[in-house]
Amino acid sequence: MMQLPRPEYTTAVAAGAHFCAVTTSAGLLRVFSEGGLQLHVMSVGGKVVAMAASEHLLAVVTVGGVQSSDAVMLQYMVGGCGCGFVLMMMMMLDDA
C-alpha cells in the first residue's frame, strides 16, 4: 500500500491503463505505476476541480489566474503517461 508523506492527503484520483494519478493537499500531482512505484511528481498550481484518465492520457483541471466575482478562470493540463515521461500542456479557459 502506498502512503503519502504526512500531513499530505489525496484530493483527486484517476486511473489509466497502466498508471494511477493522484493530486494532493500539497498541490502536487503524483503519478504511480501499476505496481505502486512513483513515476512523476509535479505542482498543479491551483485547487483541483476535476481529473480524468483514459488509456495513457491524463487531464487535470484547476482553478487558476485572478478570480472576479462573476468569472472563474480554469487551467487545464493534458498529458500522456508512458515510456517513462509525462508530457503536459497547459491552457487557460475564461468564460468571457
N, C-alpha and C positions, 0 to 999 in steps of 0.2 A: 504494500500500500504506500502510495506517495503522500508525503506530508509537506505542507508549505512551512516556511520559516515563521515562527511566532512573531508578532500577532497578526500576520497576513492571513486573509481568508478569501475564498473564492467568491466572485461576483457574477460570473457567467461561464458556461461550459458549452463547447461544440466539439463534435467528433466527426472526423473524415474517415476515409477508407483505411488509412494506416497511421493516423495520428489523433491526438486529443489536444485541444487547446483550452486554456482557462485564462480568464482575466481575474485580477486580484484587487483587494482593497488598497494595495500599494501602487495601483495604476500600472501594473505590469501585465503583459501578455506572455504567457508561458506555453510553449508547445512541447508536447511529450510524444515519444514513440509508443507503439503498441505495447512494448514491454515496460513502459514507465520511465524510460531514460529521457531527461530533459534535453531537448534538441536546440531550443532557442528561447531567449528571453529578451523582451524589448518593452519600452514605455509606450503606452497607448495615448497618453497626453490628454485625457479627459474622462469624464464619467461615461461608462459603457451603457448604451441604450439597447443594443442588440448585437448578437453574434451568431453566425451560422456557418456550417461547413458542409461540403459535398465532395466526395471522392478526394481529390488532392487540393481543393480550393478552400479558402477561409476568408470570411468577410467580418469586419468589426466596425460597428457604428458607434461613435462617441459624440458627446456634446462638445463643441469646440468654438473658438472665437469669442467675440464680445456679444453678450446677450442683451436684448432690449425687452421691454415689457410685452411687445406684440410679435416678437420674432425669435426663433430658435435657430442657431446655426449648427448644423451637424457636419461631422467629419467622418469619412469612411475610408477604410483600408481594405484592399482586396489583394490577396496573395496566393501563391502556390506553395504548398508544403511538399517537399520531396527532394530527393537527391542531395540531402544534407543542407538545404538552404530554405529560407523563407524570403520571397520577393513581395514587397508591399508597395502599393501605390496609394497615395493619399489625395483626396479631393474634398473640397468644401461644398456643402449644399446650403442654399439660402432660399427661404420661401418668397423673397421679393421678386 
